């Protein structure tokens, strides 16, 4: 799960060289679902789509994750409100906007089209954070069974993406989800509370999660 923040890690591609499993093909709803079911995700499509399954893998432990008191205070002080799937494409486009540490983005038009179609089919979802009527933070990802694959997040106010993550974890916990994938381990994700597990453990957890009869 990548963030558009200047607090992110501009050089994190070097961490996943060994996780490249395929190059080429098209980003479509069907190819995305096949990929996620096998522990693979796409990353970039210029000039060709690359498909990744890193080892180790970053996840958020939904049972152990706890929001900090400072974050909860900021949410109350700012009067932020939360929504699910109210503006999926808007969240994707905000995630795709340039940021100080990332002048270009891997979220290109073909990604937006494919994930938006997944959303229409009920397999991709977004969390939105609003300050009054303004969308100030959010994230999106793919949902299959008890698995949620976080793709990207953004903020336009300090801590708004952290707030979106905290809301997502609470929602997934209530719905019975057991695996929240964050994809590539980075120091930034670790600061948010992500932990590393091996690819073998991830794939075992993925099989269990996808067998669960739960819905987003």
C-alpha positions in Angstrom: 0.0 0.0 0.0 1.6 3.2 -1.2 0.9 6.7 0.1 1.3 10.0 -1.8 3.0 11.4 1.3 6.4 13.1 1.2 7.0 11.0 4.3 7.0 7.9 2.1 10.0 6.0 0.7 11.0 7.2 -2.7 13.5 4.4 -3.2 11.4 1.5 -2.2 11.5 -0.3 -5.6 14.8 -1.8 -4.6 13.1 -3.7 -1.8 11.0 -5.8 -4.2 13.3 -6.8 -7.1 13.1 -10.4 -5.9 9.4 -10.2 -5.9 8.9 -9.6 -9.6 7.0 -12.6 -11.0 5.8 -11.5 -14.4 5.9 -8.7 -16.9 3.3 -7.9 -19.5 -0.4 -8.6 -20.0 -3.3 -6.3 -19.4 -4.8 -4.8 -16.3 -8.4 -6.0 -16.4 -10.9 -6.9 -13.7 -10.3 -10.6 -14.6 -6.5 -10.4 -14.5 -6.6 -8.5 -11.2 -8.9 -11.1 -9.5 -6.7 -13.9 -10.7 -3.6 -12.1 -9.5 -4.9 -11.3 -6.0 -6.2 -14.9 -5.5 -2.6 -16.1 -6.0 -0.9 -13.4 -3.8 0.2 -11.3 -6.8 -0.5 -7.6 -7.4 0.3 -5.2 -10.3 2.6 -2.3 -10.0 3.2 0.0 -12.9 2.1 -0.3 -16.6 4.7 1.9 -18.3 6.0 0.6 -20.6 4.6 -2.8 -19.5 2.6 -4.1 -16.5 4.7 -5.7 -13.8 3.3 -8.2 -11.4 4.7 -8.7 -7.9 4.7 -11.1 -5.0 7.3 -9.8 -2.5 9.0 -11.8 0.2 8.7 -10.7 3.0 5.2 -9.3 2.7 3.7 -6.4 4.7 0.3 -6.8 6.5 -1.7 -5.1 9.2 -2.7 -7.4 12.0 -6.3 -6.4 12.4 -6.6 -8.0 15.8 -3.5 -6.3 17.3 -3.7 -2.9 15.5 -4.6 0.0 17.8 -5.0 3.7 16.9 -2.9 6.1 18.8 -4.5 8.5 21.2 -3.1 11.4 19.4 -4.8 10.3 16.1 -8.1 9.8 17.9 -7.8 13.3 19.4 -7.0 14.8 16.0 -10.1 13.1 14.4 -12.3 14.5 17.1 -10.7 18.0 17.0 -11.0 18.2 13.2 -14.5 16.8 13.1 -13.7 14.4 10.4 -16.4 12.1 9.1 -15.9 8.8 7.3 -17.7 7.0 4.4 -17.3 3.8 2.5 -17.6 3.6 -1.3 -19.0 7.1 -1.6 -16.4 8.3 -4.2 -14.2 5.3 -5.2 -12.9 6.8 -8.4 -12.3 10.2 -6.7 -10.1 8.4 -4.1 -8.2 6.6 -6.9 -7.6 9.9 -8.7 -6.4 11.6 -5.5 -4.0 8.8 -4.9 -2.7 9.2 -8.5 -2.0 12.9 -8.1 1.7 14.0 -8.0 3.3 14.6 -4.6 6.6 16.2 -3.5 8.4 12.8 -3.3 6.6 11.3 -6.3 6.3 13.5 -9.4 4.8 10.7 -11.4 2.5 7.8 -10.4 2.0 4.2 -11.3 -1.8 4.7 -11.1 -2.4 5.3 -14.7 -5.7 5.5 -16.7 -5.8 1.7 -17.3 -5.4 1.1 -13.6 -8.3 3.5 -12.8 -10.5 1.9 -15.4 -9.9 -1.6 -14.2 -10.2 -1.0 -10.5 -13.3 1.2 -11.0 -14.9 -1.7 -12.9 -14.0 -4.0 -10.0 -15.7 -1.5 -7.7 -18.8 -1.7 -9.8 -18.7 -5.5 -9.5 -18.4 -5.2 -5.7 -14.8 -6.4 -5.5 -13.0 -3.1 -4.8 -13.8 -0.6 -2.1 -12.8 2.8 -0.8 -12.7 4.6 2.6 -13.1 8.4 2.5 -12.3 11.0 5.1 -14.2 14.2 4.9 -13.7 17.6 6.5 -17.1 19.1 6.1 -17.7 18.4 2.4 -14.1 18.2 1.3 -12.4 14.8 0.7 -9.2 15.2 2.6 -8.0 11.6 2.9 -8.7 8.0 1.8 -7.6 4.7 0.6 -8.8 1.9 -1.7 -8.2 -1.8 -2.3 -9.6 -5.2 -3.4 -11.8 -7.4 -1.3 -12.3 -11.2 -1.8 -13.7 -13.3 1.0 -12.0 -12.3 4.3 -9.1 -10.7 2.4 -8.6 -7.0 1.8 -5.7 -5.9 -0.4 -4.8 -2.3 0.3 -3.6 -0.5 -2.8 -2.9 3.1 -2.2 -3.8 5.9 0.2 -3.6 9.7 0.2 -4.0 12.7 2.5 -4.7 16.4 2.1 -4.6 17.1 5.8 -2.0 15.7 8.3 -2.9 12.2 9.6 -6.0 11.9 7.3 -4.7 8.8 5.6 -3.9 7.3 9.0 -7.5 8.0 10.0 -8.7 6.2 6.9 -6.6 3.2 7.8 -7.8 3.1 11.3 -11.4 3.3 10.1 -10.7 0.5 7.6 -9.2 -1.8 10.3 -12.2 -1.2 12.6 -14.6 -2.0 9.7 -12.8 -5.1 8.6 -12.6 -6.4 12.2 -16.4 -6.0 12.6 -17.1 -7.7 9.3 -14.9 -10.7 10.1 -12.0 -10.1 7.8 -8.7 -11.8 8.8 -6.1 -10.5 6.3 -5.3 -6.9 5.5 -2.5 -6.8 2.9 -0.1 -3.9 2.7 2.1 -5.4 0.0 5.7 -4.1 0.2 7.4 -3.6 3.6 8.7 0.0 4.0 9.7 2.0 7.1 6.7 4.3 6.4 4.3 1.3 6.6 6.1 0.1 9.7 5.4 3.4 11.4 1.8 3.0 10.6 1.7 -0.4 12.3 2.4 -2.9 9.5 4.3 -6.1 10.3 6.4 -8.4 8.0 5.6 -12.0 7.4 7.1 -14.5 4.9 5.6 -15.1 1.5 4.8 -18.7 2.5 2.9 -17.6 5.6 1.2 -14.9 3.6 -0.1 -17.4 1.0 -1.3 -19.7 3.8 -3.2 -16.8 5.4 -4.5 -15.8 2.0 -6.0 -19.2 1.3 -7.7 -19.2 4.7 -9.1 -15.6 4.2 -10.5 -16.3 0.8 -12.4 -19.3 2.0 -14.4 -17.2 4.5 -18.0 -16.3 3.7 -17.8 -12.6 4.7 -18.6 -9.5 2.7 -17.2 -5.9 2.8 
